[in-house]
């Protein structure tokens, strides 16, 4: 393709849509830009209204920073309006969607989309999340620690660990090795998190449950007393909000533990759920899938029976009633700011009974009745764009369009491919071209308002930490963090990544070490990288509200930009083991090149301008740089 095609750009930000969150029947102005000398004679805006194609010619709207703008009116006649652009040249028509420019008519699956009356959780695109596995973060109140042999689960007793110990492998600890982390410990560390640049907390499950991870809940209506109970959550929430931060909680409403009073498999009752012994009545028995004396367990796990949402009473108890589980914690004195839903990909799906697309809109409406700005975050590891069209989830845990891409580009096997004994035998490196296409294919199927909701991560409680892989060099973590923070949406730091926390790879216990508070890690490269990127996101609108564009993707080098009309930042990531020279088209973002001779980490930038829109950047092996640009006048 010709060079001018690289400059064609539009998105759903306020620089390109006059009202990114329009009302039904509102008329908005949409804009497109390209190099000022692009050989385009006409620009047409193509949209569908009541199934009929309409073509509106866009008018020239001036030239700024070497880029010519076009704009056209678009009437929001339906709840969802999709559009694309036709670029008419002397002897060729090009077509532009969110997936890019083609010389052929594209399908509509990657069109730009505006949602009428959609309420975006507007704080998310500015957020830097910090994910905390509460049991391993900080012990603020030793008096509530789990004691040795305090109770048993499946015949295994609880084990009390020293904070300096390594977690036990599952074969020895059975997820009953307790270090004493609690909500008071999190509250005490809020000043540390504020200094790091964190603006929102995501806590793994805190409700009463016997295990360390607490996905085997026995009482949705009470915080585990070993975390401090309900009062500790109220105190933490008050302190979090006093710091100007947000707080979301993790929950599995797909299944409970077998000790839950709704299920109560053996007639006994785990004492942490703070109630009397209980035998489930017929209505509660209908909350689960029973076939005679057998029940359905999530993924075959006998200790996690699956909930059956064909029961209206269960829907009331979990999310519809005013005193339901989800609404209780959204209301004072807890006032959480959203929910992360565990195993949302399988929720409401059980062979012939497929309820997911019935349940999620109901859950969304119930949550938003309490708090219109509440964030709805769902666990899904693959392509889940069907849930991301404005009426169900706000975002998944973005492994598919972020974490899996980052890890494979840096040299690890894909998180899903490595699970299969045949697939893991094949090296499957990801080129820069592949990385760009994977991110673009994912984002381009979403309305832009949903792109801005994305929860971008590469480490979590479910995957081995990237920096614990010995084959990755010291620059890998910096590259991963830059890539993560450059994507639209929120960035999530998994607790301890900024401390280069210890661990091993291959299972979940290896990524759940106690936070190393006894070490001075604030002077380390890992801490500096996270703090630099978090502070930059807070201070620069381009990194939260701006557009995003890949500038270069060839071989083992990737460059991407975030920008507004007034500022731009570029991240350049090389996974090559040798020096590289790359030609970066800074002109497509209205920039001349790097703002100075060093990046924001103090590293040298070897840059030579080539022409008014391009320049050569010489990279050292494995170089990862992040820098502001000098904008054109």
N, C-alpha and C positions, 0 to 999 in steps of 0.2 A: 504493500500500500504506500501511497505517497505520504511525505512527511507531514503535510497539513492535517491529515486525518488523525494524527496523534493528538492534535489540539482540540478536537471536538469534545465538548463536555457540557453536561447538565446534571442536576441532581435534585433532591427534594428539600434542600436547605433554603433558608430565607434569601440567600443570594440568587437563587434560581426559581423560586416560587414565592409570589408575594404573600401568600397565606399558607404555610405548610400544613396547618391544621384547619382546613376550611369548613364552613357550615354548608349544609345542603342548600342549593340554589344560589350560592355565592358564586361570583365570577372572579377568578384569580388570573394573574399574569404569570405565564411560565417563560423561562429564558433559556437560551442556548448560546454558547460562545465557541469561537475557533480563532485561529490565527487571522490577523487583519488582512493578509494577502491571500487567504484561501480562495480558490477559484469557484466559489459557490455563487450561483445566480439567484437562487430562491431557496427559502427554507419553509417547509410545510409542517404544520402540527397535525398529526393524525390521531383521532380519538373516536371512540364508539359511544353513541348515545341511543339507548333503547335498541341496541343491536345494529344500528346503522352507522356506517363509517362517515366521518366528517373530516374534511381537510381544510384547515385554516392557514392562510399564508401569514407567516411571521414577518414583522417589519424590522428593519435595521434599527438598533437602539444605541448606537454610539460605539466608540472604540476606546478601550482603556487598557493600559499596560500591554499594548501590542496585541490585544484580543478584541475581535469584533463581536458584539452581542446582537442577538435577535430576540424578539419577544412576541407573544401572541396571547390573546385572551382564551380562557378555558372555563366554561360554565360547568359547575358541579351539579349536574342534573340527577345523579344517582348516588347511592351510598359509596360506591366504588367506581372511580373513573380512571381508566388506563389510557396511556398515550405514548406515542413514539414520534420521531422526527424523520422527515424525508429531506435530503440535501440534494438539490438539483444543480448539477454542473452542466457544462456545455454539451458533453456527450455521454454523461453517466449520471445515474441517480444512486445515491448511497442512503442507507437506512441506519438509524441510530436508536438503540434501546439501552437499558441499563447494562446489558452484556457487552456493548461496544458497537463499533461500526461494521456493517457488512455491505457487500455489493449485491446482495440478494434480499428479497423480502423476508424478514424474520418472522418467527411465530410470535404470539402475544404473551408467551410465558415469562418474558423478561422485560415487559413494558414498565415504564414509570407508572406509579400508582399513587393516587391521592384518595384518602379515606374521609368521607364527610362525617363530621361530628365525632370523630375519633378522639378520645381523650388519652393523650400520651403521658405516661409517667415522666414528666419533663426533667426531673432531677437525675434520671438514670444516665443520660448521655454525658453528664458532668462527673459521674461518680468514679471513685477509686475504692473498690470493695476490698475488704480484708476477710478472707474466709478463716473461721476458727473452728477447730475440732476441740470443743470445750474441755474435755477431760485431760487434754495434753497441753493446754496453753499456759495457765497460771493457777497455782493453788493459793487463793486469797483467804480461805477460811479452813484451816486443817481440822477444825472440830466436826466438819461434815464429811470427812473422808470415809470411803468404804473400808471396812476393816477386814483382816484376813478371815476367810471362812464365814463372813457375815451371812451369806446365803449361797445357795447353789443354783446352777442352771444346767439342766440335762445331766445332773450328777457331778458337775465340776464346780469346785468352790472358788469364791473370789480370792484374789491375791493382791496384797497391798505392795506397791513398788516404791522404791526410792526415786526421787526426781532425776537423779543422775544415772539411773539404770537405762538399759535398752529395752524397748518393748519386747514382750515374749512372742515368739512365733505362734501361730494359731494352734499348732499341735501341742503346745505346752500351756498357753494362756487361755485359749478358747474365748477370746475377747472378754475376759474377766480379770485382766491385769490392770489395776487402777492406780493412777498416779496422783489423783486428788485435785485436778483442775476443776474450777467452778466459775459461776457468774461473778462472784465478788472479785476473783482474780482478774477477770476481763475488765470490770469497772476500774480497778486500780491501775490498769495499764492504758487507759484511754489517753492520758497525756502523751505517752510514747507513740500511740497510733496517730494522734493528731500531728505530732512532729514529723512522722514518716510521710504524711500527706494523705492519710486514709480519710475518706468521707462517708463510708458506709460499712457496716458489719454484716456478714452473713454467718450465722451460727449453725453448725450441724445440730441434729436433734437434741433437745434439752428436756423433753417430757419423760415422765417416769418410765423406766425400762431397766431390765437387768443387765444388759450388755454395756460395754464401753462405748459402742457406736450409737446405741439407742434407736436403731431402726426397728426394733422389736417392741414397740410401745405397748405399755399396759394401762396407760391412763392419759388420754389426750388433754384432760382438763386440769392437770397439775404438773408443774415443773418438778423434775426429780429432786427430792430433798438433798441428795448428795451434791447437787449443783446449787443448793440454797433455797429451793422451793419458790413458790409464786412471788413472795416478797422480794427475793433477790432479782427476779426478772423486772419487777416494777422499778426497783432502785436502779438497775442497769439501764433500763429504757429512759428513765428521767435523766440520768447522767449522759447518756449518748446524745439525746436531743439537746441537752444544755450545751454540748460541744458543737452543735450544728451538724451532727451526723445522723445517718439513717440506720435502721435496724431491721433485718429480715430474718425469719426463722425457717428452719428446715422441718419438713414433716412428711411422713408416708401415710397417705390416706388410701393407698392401694391395699395394704395389709396391716395387721397388728401382730403382736406377739401372742403366743398361745396362752399366756398368763393374763391376758386382758379380760376384764370382767364380762365383755360381750361374748367372749369365746369360752374361756375357763375350761380347758380341755379335761383336766383331771379333778375338778371340784375344789382345787386349792387356788390360792390367790396370792400373787407376788406382793409382799407387804409394802413395797414402795408406792403402790397406787393409793395408799391412804384410805382404805375402805374396809368394810367387813367382808368375810367370806361370802361368796356369791355363786349361785348357780344360774346360768343364763336362762331367761324365759323364752317362750316360743318366738316372740317378736325379735329378740336379740339373736336368736339362733338363725333367723332369716337374714341377718346381716352377712352371712358367710355362705359359701357354696358347699352344701352337704349332699352327699349321695349315700343314703343309709347312714352308716357309722363312719364313712370316710369323708374327708374334706379336701379342698383344693388349696395347696400351698404355693406361694409365689415362687416360680421357677423350680418347683418341686421341694422347696425348703419346708420341712414339716413344722418348724417352729415359727413360721410366718404365714398364717392362714389368710387367704385373699378375701377381701370384702366384696359383697355382692350388691351393686347399686341398683338392681331392679327393685330393691326395698325402698319405698318412699320414706319410711321411718329412718332408715340409715341416712338418706340424703338430708333429712331435716336435722339429724343429730350432728352431721359433719359440717354442713355449710348453709342450709336454708333457714333454719330457725334463728331467731335473734340471740338465743343463748347457745348457738352451735359452736363447734370447735373453732372453725376458722374466724367467725365473727368475734368470739370472746377475746382473742388475743390482739385483734385489731383495735379494740376499744380500750379506753382508759381503765385501769392505770397502766396498762402494758403498751398500748398504742404502737404496735409494731408497724413497719412501713411496707410490709409485703411478705410473700410466702415463696419458699423454694420447695417444689413438690418432687419428692423422691420417685424414681421409676415411673415418671409421667408417661413414658413411651408405651407402657403396658397397661396403664390405668384404664379400667372400664372395658378391657378387651379380653374376652374369654371364649374363644372358638366361635360358636354360632351367636353368642351374645356380645355384640359390638356396640357399646354405649359411649365411646369416648367423645365423639363429636356432638353428642347430646349433653353429656355431663359438663364438659369444659366451658361452654357458653353459660350454663347455669352457675357454675362456680365463679366465673368471672363477674357475672352480674351481682352475685351475692357479696363478693369481696368489694366491688366498686360501690355498692350501696353504702358501705361503711366508710370507705376512703377512696375517692375517685383517683387519687394518685398512687394507690398501692401497686407494688410491682408483683407481677405473676411470672415467676421463674420456674422452668420445668426441666427435669433431667431427661435429656435425649442425646444420644451420641452420634446420631446419623442425620440424614436429610429429613427434616421435619417441617418443611415449608408449609405443608397443609394446615398446621396449627398456628401459623404466623401471618395471618391475613387480617388481624384486627379484632376478632371476636373470641379468641381463645387465650393463647399464651402471649406474653410480651416478649419472652425470649426463652430459648433453651440454655442449658449449660453449653456454651458454644464450642464444643469439641470439633464438630464437623467443619465449621468454617474458620476455625482459629487454632485450637489446641492440637488437633491431629495434624494439621498442615504444618504448624511450627515444628513440632517434634520430628516429623518425617523429613522436612527440609533440612533440619540440622543434623540428620544422619541416623535417627532411630527408626525402627520399624513402625509402621502404622499400628495404632493401638488395637485395631480389630484384626488386621492381617496376622499379627504375632500370636493371636489366640488359637489359630488353627494349626495343627501339626504339619500339614502340607505347606500352607502358605508361609509359615515362619521360616521355612528352609530357603526361601528365595529372597535374595537381596532386592529391594525395590526402592532405590533412591528416588527422591523427588527433586526434579529440576526446578529452577526458578520459574520457567514457563508453566510447569504443572502447578506450582504453588499459586501463581497469579490466577490461573484458570479455576482452581478449586475454590478460592476465596470469591472470585467474581461470580461463578455459577451459583454459589450459595446466596450471596447478597442480592444478586439481580432478580431473584424470584420473590423478593420481599418488597412490600411497600416501604418507601424510604423511612417513614416514621417508625417502622419495626426494625429497620437496620440500625437506627439510633438507639434502640432498646437493648442491643446485643450484650450478653454477659460473656466477655472474652477472657479465656483462661488457658493455661497449658498444664498447670499442676492442680491437684485436688486430693481429697481424702481417698479417691478411688484409683489413682494412678501413681506409679513410682515417680519420685521427684526428678525432674530433668537434670539437675546438677549432681545427682547421685550416680549418674551413669559415668563410669570411669573413661569410656572411649570418647566422651565429648570434652573439648578443650575449655579453658577458662573463659573464652569469649562467647561460648554458647548461651550462657544465661543472659548476658547483655543483649545478644541478638534476639533472643526470645522475648525479653521484656520490651524492647523497642518495637518489634513486630506487633505484639499484643496491644500496646498503647497507641499504635498508629491506626488501628481499625476503629470504625465508628461504633459507638456504644461505650459501655463501662469496661474498665479493666479490673481484674480480680487478682489480688496477691494471696496465695495460699500461705497461711501462717508459717513463719520460719524460713521461707525462701529468701527473705532479705537478710537472714542470719546464716545462710548456707548451712542450714540445720542438717544434722547427721541423718543417716538412713541407709537402707539397702533397696535394691530393685527386685522386682519379681512378685511381690505380694503387697497387700494393703497395710500389713503391720509395719512394713519398712518405710512407709511415708507418714507415720503417725507418731514420731518421736516427741518427747517433751521439749518445749521451747527452751533453748539454752540461755536462760537469763543470767547464769553465772559467768558468761563470756562477754567481753566487750566487742560486739560485732558491729557497732555503729561506725567503725572506721574501715570496714571491709568494702571490697568492690561490690559485693552483692547488695549491701545496704545502700551504697552510694547510687547504684544504678536505679534501684527501685525509688529512692527518695527523689532523685533528679527527675525521673519520668512522672512521678505523682505530682510533684510541684509544678512541672511544666504544664501538665493537663489542667491544673487548677488556675494557673495564671494566664493561659493563652486560649482564647476562644476558638482558634483554629483547631485545637486538639479535642474540643468537645462539641462544638456546633458546626465546624467546617466540613467541607467536602473531602473525599478521599479518592486518590487516583494512583495507580501503579505507573511509575515513570520508566522503569527498566526491569526486564525479567528475561535474562538469558543465561543459560548454563548454570553457574553456581552463584550468581549475583542477582540480588533483588533490591529495588529501590521503590519506595512509595512515599506519597506526600499527603499531608493534611493542610487545608488552606481555606482562607476566606479572601475577600477582595483586598483586605488590608495586611495580611500576614500569611506566611507559609512555613512549614517545617518538613524536612525530608529525613527519612531513615534509609540508610544504605547498609545492606547485610550481605557479606560475602562468606560462603562456606568453603571457598576454594583454598587449597593448601599452598597456593602460589600467588604472586602479585598479579593484580588484574587492572586493566584500564577500561573504564566504561564511559559511554557518552550519554549524559543525562539531559533530557529536554526541559530545562527549567522554564523555558518560555511558555509551556502549556499551562503553568500555574501562575503566570504573570510575574515571574521572578527572573533575576539575572544570574543567580548562582548563590553559593554559600555567603552568609553575612560576614564571615571572617575566616581566619586561617585555622581555627580550631573548632571542634564540635563541643557540645555541652558537657562532655566528660573530660575535656582538656586534651583530647587527641588531635593530632595534626591532620589537616585536610589539604591534600595535594591536588589543587584544582587549577585548570587552565581553560579560560573561555575559548570557544571555538567560533561561534558566530552569535548573533543577537539572541538566539533561543537555545543554544546548546553549549555544553562544556565537557571537558574530559576530567574525570576524577580517577586518580591513581590510588589503588587500594593495596594495603599490605595483606598478607595471608590472614584469613579469618577475621578481617576487620569488620567491626560493627559500629556505625557512627549515626549520630542523631544531631541535627543542627537546624537553626533558623536560616531563612533565606533573605537575601536583599531583593526587595520588590522593585519592579520597574516603576518609573514615574508615570 
